[in-house]
Amino acid sequence: MNFKLCEDIIENISRVIVGKRKAIELLLVGLLADGHVLLEDVPGLGKTLVAKSLARSINGTFRRIQFTPDILPADVTGFNIYDQRTGQFSFQPGPVMTNILLADEINRTIPRTQSSLLESMEERQVTIEGKTYPLPHPFFVMATQNPIELEGTFTLPEAQLDRFLLKIRLGYPDRDEEIAILERFQEGDPLRHLEAVADPLQVVESQQARKAIRISGPVREYIADVVRATRNHPSLRLGASPRGSLALMRTGQALAALRGREYVLPDDIKYLVVPVLSHRLILKEEERMRGETPEDYLEKIISQIPVSAPIT
């Protein structure tokens, strides 16, 4: 596997995005693991800029959907239109026909439209009037939602949240980063001068090579113990499903690849537990009312579960 390619993409995105190394790394983990990510943060932190920088770095196509309550499924997947010249219907592809799709404020659209993304995210295809159209490779969805402004929103159901491999928060920059942002953007947008360091075929090859990253028995046992602990925790109404276990395995392989290793360490899994599992858990009502979060309980679970020495 071309480990340097992954680092080149991260460094290239960092030419535009100041700081946020962990968030960018997790983004690449999601891409290498052939999954999708949910960016949950307040407006103005650079979510759109991150998505555009990633698309530019891999020389991929980029589309953005600004979700509103009046967006319909056909506005996402595409539709057939009658051509009077030929007397036939022709398919007009929707925004999902792209490499990088930014689903902006996905919780502002109706559940029917939200669910129209499910087939695309899971099956890498869309079906219009009985005919199936494959999506480009790679196909990577970055969905955003604002966790603060809830008026006029439609909460994503658990079934759809579970389709996202990772939930990432960018967070506010610190003082030095904010000054660096002002300096970098003082004379223009650095995205305009960003050049590709990879191509979509190389990304697909890296996604395939990621599957060969080794996971030892003790690491698999550690993944199972962490996930089972979420199901048995007295403060959690719903723990992680087997899809969560598989997500930890896939992202663990991708993170090991990013870090130049051909095997997964328990520390890789620890690093990923919160972004991979936090959006898959449901707290009991009394815990939520007390201000507790799934992240709090995952940190406790990580600290309490011992790890056997990995076999590499």
Phi, psi and omega per residue, in radians:
M1 nan 2.475 -3.122
N2 -1.448 1.525 -3.112
F3 -1.107 -0.607 -3.088
K4 -1.129 -0.557 3.136
L5 -1.019 -0.750 -3.132
C6 -1.102 -0.774 -3.141
E7 -1.151 -0.641 3.116
D8 -1.080 -0.693 3.139
I9 -1.156 -0.760 3.128
I10 -1.082 -0.800 -3.136
E11 -1.136 -0.603 -3.138
N12 -1.188 -0.762 3.094
I13 -1.076 -0.613 -3.125
S14 -1.199 -0.232 3.035
R15 -1.198 -0.394 3.126
V16 -1.837 -0.826 -3.069
I17 -1.567 2.150 3.135
V18 -1.471 2.242 -3.137
G19 1.180 -2.613 3.057
K20 1.032 0.606 -3.128
R21 -1.024 -0.762 -3.115
K22 -1.106 -0.779 -3.129
A23 -1.087 -0.736 3.128
I24 -1.146 -0.703 3.115
E25 -1.091 -0.761 3.117
L26 -1.135 -0.592 3.072
L27 -1.067 -0.780 3.109
L28 -1.178 -0.589 3.054
V29 -1.035 -0.809 3.116
G30 -1.068 -0.698 3.140
L31 -1.183 -0.812 -3.132
L32 -1.138 -0.581 3.141
A33 -1.425 0.065 3.101
D34 1.026 0.767 3.113
G35 -2.093 -2.760 3.132
H36 -2.411 2.745 -3.068
V37 -2.193 2.622 3.047
L38 -1.939 2.060 3.093
L39 -1.687 1.951 -3.103
E40 -1.965 1.898 -3.139
D41 -2.933 2.944 -3.133
V42 -1.274 2.808 -3.129
P43 -1.140 2.696 3.001
G44 1.576 0.146 -3.091
L45 -1.718 0.024 3.032
G46 1.762 0.355 -3.106
K47 -1.103 -0.780 3.120
T48 -1.138 -0.691 -3.141
L49 -1.124 -0.663 3.090
V50 -1.090 -0.798 -3.125
A51 -1.095 -0.774 3.130
K52 -1.140 -0.660 -3.139
S53 -1.150 -0.678 3.097
L54 -1.127 -0.820 3.138
A55 -1.057 -0.739 3.130
R56 -1.145 -0.646 -3.093
S57 -1.170 -0.553 -3.130
I58 -1.789 0.169 3.138
N59 0.983 0.648 -3.112
G60 -1.778 2.888 3.078
T61 -1.355 2.613 -3.088
F62 -2.340 2.302 3.043
R63 -2.330 2.630 3.127
R64 -2.240 2.366 3.019
I65 -1.996 2.078 3.045
Q66 -1.576 1.758 -3.033
F67 -1.272 2.352 3.048
T68 -2.421 2.901 -3.099
P69 -1.058 -0.373 -3.092
D70 -1.636 0.033 3.085
I71 -1.257 2.304 -3.120
L72 -1.844 2.822 3.124
P73 -0.937 -0.665 -3.132
A74 -1.132 -0.458 3.090
D75 -1.227 -0.279 -3.135
V76 -1.720 -0.877 -2.999
T77 -1.572 -0.469 -3.042
G78 1.965 3.070 -3.066
F79 -2.758 2.862 3.059
N80 -1.619 2.446 3.129
I81 -2.254 2.458 -3.099
Y82 -1.418 2.207 3.109
D83 -1.718 1.933 -3.088
Q84 -1.157 -0.462 -3.126
R85 -1.217 -0.694 -3.089
T86 -1.751 -0.270 -3.097
G87 1.281 0.323 -3.112
Q88 -2.235 2.823 3.060
F89 -1.565 2.450 3.082
S90 -2.172 2.574 -3.092
F91 -1.474 2.221 3.047
Q92 -1.826 1.843 -3.042
P93 -1.122 2.523 3.095
G94 -1.562 -3.093 -3.106
P95 -1.086 -0.331 -3.129
V96 -1.180 -0.285 3.129
M97 -1.372 1.248 -3.063
T98 -2.735 2.986 3.064
N99 -1.470 -0.813 -3.136
I100 -2.076 2.088 3.130
L101 -2.003 2.129 3.040
L102 -1.698 1.905 3.104
A103 -1.653 1.543 -2.966
D104 -1.397 2.235 -3.136
E105 0.930 0.994 -3.066
I106 -1.095 -0.434 -3.134
N107 -1.422 0.111 3.073
R108 -1.686 -0.027 3.135
T109 -1.875 2.874 -3.052
I110 -1.229 2.690 -3.113
P111 -0.957 -0.623 3.138
R112 -1.060 -0.707 3.128
T113 -1.297 -0.671 3.062
Q114 -0.972 -0.784 -3.078
S115 -1.240 -0.318 3.120
S116 -1.141 -0.346 3.094
L117 -1.383 -0.311 -2.997
L118 -1.044 -0.845 -3.129
E119 -1.085 -0.721 -3.139
S120 -1.089 -0.787 -3.092
M121 -1.189 -0.683 -3.040
E122 -1.535 -0.772 -3.008
E123 -1.751 -0.178 -3.098
R124 1.020 0.728 3.124
Q125 -2.778 2.847 2.986
V126 -2.227 2.599 3.117
T127 -2.103 2.086 -3.123
I128 -2.097 2.012 3.117
E129 0.892 0.802 3.048
G130 1.481 -0.106 3.131
K131 -1.887 2.358 -3.059
T132 -1.768 2.362 3.125
Y133 -2.126 2.140 3.130
P134 -1.274 2.627 3.100
L135 -1.595 2.800 3.100
P136 -1.114 2.799 3.053
H137 -2.062 2.319 -0.114
P138 -1.292 2.805 3.017
F139 -2.174 2.076 -2.978
F140 -2.345 2.054 3.139
V141 -1.719 2.233 2.980
M142 -2.007 1.852 -3.141
A143 -1.760 2.482 3.132
T144 -2.082 2.634 2.975
Q145 -2.637 2.566 -3.141
N146 -1.605 2.017 -3.071
P147 -1.344 -0.162 -3.058
I148 -1.677 -0.869 -3.061
E149 -1.489 1.826 -3.033
L150 -1.805 -0.237 -3.125
E151 -1.167 2.279 3.119
G152 1.334 0.368 3.140
T153 -1.961 2.838 3.105
F154 -2.164 1.896 -3.060
T155 -1.006 2.329 3.095
L156 -1.148 2.250 3.108
P157 -1.191 2.767 -3.102
E158 -0.997 -0.638 -3.124
A159 -1.073 -0.619 -3.140
Q160 -1.446 -0.651 3.068
L161 -0.997 -0.665 -3.099
D162 -1.161 -0.299 3.129
R163 -1.369 -0.275 3.108
F164 -1.499 2.233 -3.091
L165 -1.199 -0.671 -3.077
L166 -2.427 2.625 2.921
K167 -2.016 2.180 -3.022
I168 -2.111 2.450 3.004
R169 -2.062 2.294 3.115
L170 -1.379 -0.802 -3.137
G171 1.358 2.809 3.116
Y172 -1.226 2.584 3.042
P173 -1.266 2.703 3.019
D174 -1.395 -3.129 -3.028
R175 -1.059 -0.810 -3.124
D176 -1.126 -0.673 3.119
E177 -1.156 -0.670 3.138
E178 -1.131 -0.694 3.082
I179 -1.121 -0.712 3.126
A180 -1.128 -0.623 3.084
I181 -1.092 -0.772 3.133
L182 -1.075 -0.712 3.130
E183 -1.167 -0.757 -3.060
R184 -1.180 -0.608 -3.067
F185 -1.752 0.134 -3.078
Q186 -1.086 -0.685 -3.059
E187 -1.879 0.217 3.114
G188 2.503 -3.076 -3.105
D189 -1.626 2.010 -3.130
P190 -1.151 -0.292 3.119
L191 -1.082 -0.546 -3.104
R192 -1.103 -0.435 -3.090
H193 -1.829 0.093 -3.109
L194 -1.341 2.243 -3.137
E195 -1.872 2.732 -3.136
A196 -1.238 2.515 3.046
V197 -2.067 0.022 3.127
A198 -2.695 3.103 3.054
D199 -2.353 2.868 -3.078
P200 -0.984 -0.633 3.139
L201 -1.105 -0.714 3.104
Q202 -1.114 -0.634 3.099
V203 -1.130 -0.787 3.132
V204 -1.089 -0.728 3.104
E205 -1.087 -0.669 3.114
S206 -1.195 -0.627 3.086
Q207 -1.100 -0.691 3.107
Q208 -1.220 -0.715 -3.131
A209 -1.157 -0.523 3.126
R210 -1.001 -0.563 -3.098
K211 -1.125 -0.342 -3.128
A212 -1.502 -0.111 3.110
I213 -1.103 2.260 -3.005
R214 -1.368 2.484 3.032
I215 -2.228 2.044 -3.084
S216 -1.338 2.883 3.103
G217 -0.975 -0.849 3.118
P218 -1.030 -0.603 3.123
V219 -1.237 -0.700 3.072
R220 -1.077 -0.708 3.119
E221 -1.121 -0.670 3.129
Y222 -1.125 -0.742 3.092
I223 -1.030 -0.821 -3.129
A224 -1.094 -0.702 -3.131
D225 -1.140 -0.711 3.131
V226 -1.125 -0.815 -3.094
V227 -1.159 -0.732 3.136
R228 -1.127 -0.588 3.128
A229 -1.116 -0.545 3.104
T230 -1.228 -0.509 -3.123
R231 -1.344 -0.459 -3.063
N232 -1.764 -0.008 -3.067
H233 -1.264 2.295 -3.066
P234 -1.157 -0.330 -3.118
S235 -1.633 -0.077 -3.097
L236 -1.888 2.221 3.100
R237 -1.364 -0.555 -3.137
L238 -2.456 2.182 3.107
G239 -1.664 -3.041 -3.112
A240 -1.323 2.525 3.127
S241 -1.541 3.052 3.031
P242 -0.991 -0.447 3.046
R243 -1.077 -0.582 3.073
G244 -1.146 -0.693 3.083
S245 -1.076 -0.798 3.124
L246 -1.114 -0.640 3.124
A247 -1.121 -0.706 3.086
L248 -1.117 -0.677 3.122
M249 -1.135 -0.850 -3.101
R250 -1.120 -0.791 -3.139
T251 -1.210 -0.556 3.069
G252 -1.087 -0.732 3.082
Q253 -1.093 -0.762 -3.113
A254 -1.139 -0.721 3.141
L255 -1.157 -0.699 3.086
A256 -1.051 -0.723 3.112
A257 -1.089 -0.767 3.129
L258 -1.054 -0.566 -3.097
R259 -1.629 0.191 2.996
G260 1.366 0.429 3.128
R261 -2.009 2.703 3.096
E262 -1.795 0.262 3.125
Y263 -2.594 2.709 -3.096
V264 -1.672 2.400 3.069
L265 -1.832 2.721 3.037
P266 -0.987 -0.579 3.119
D267 -1.103 -0.535 3.059
D268 -1.091 -0.768 -3.125
I269 -1.160 -0.767 3.106
K270 -0.997 -0.725 -3.130
Y271 -1.091 -0.507 -2.994
L272 -1.766 -0.213 -3.026
V273 -0.959 -0.845 -3.086
V274 -1.155 -0.927 -3.135
P275 -1.151 -0.424 -3.115
V276 -1.519 -0.606 -3.000
L277 -1.876 -0.335 -2.977
S278 -1.049 -0.626 -3.112
H279 -1.482 0.010 3.136
R280 -1.755 -0.073 -3.073
L281 -1.818 2.633 3.053
I282 -2.197 2.139 3.123
L283 -1.331 2.691 2.947
K284 -1.181 2.650 -3.007
E285 -1.022 -0.714 -3.110
E286 -1.148 -0.571 3.104
E287 -1.246 -0.693 3.115
R288 -1.123 -0.696 3.131
M289 -1.151 -0.455 3.107
R290 -1.405 -0.056 3.113
G291 1.551 0.169 3.104
E292 -1.302 2.759 3.134
T293 -2.273 2.733 3.060
P294 -0.988 -0.597 3.130
E295 -1.040 -0.684 3.137
D296 -1.036 -0.796 -3.085
Y297 -1.279 -0.582 3.093
L298 -1.139 -0.689 3.090
E299 -1.068 -0.700 3.115
K300 -1.151 -0.730 3.136
I301 -1.080 -0.777 3.135
I302 -1.030 -0.711 -3.082
S303 -1.251 -0.315 -3.027
Q304 -1.775 -0.282 -3.064
I305 -1.690 2.088 3.126
P306 -1.295 2.779 -3.127
V307 -2.134 2.289 3.037
S308 -1.353 2.739 3.112
A309 -1.073 2.217 -3.092
P310 -1.275 2.616 3.036
I311 -1.796 1.980 -3.087
T312 -1.627 nan nan
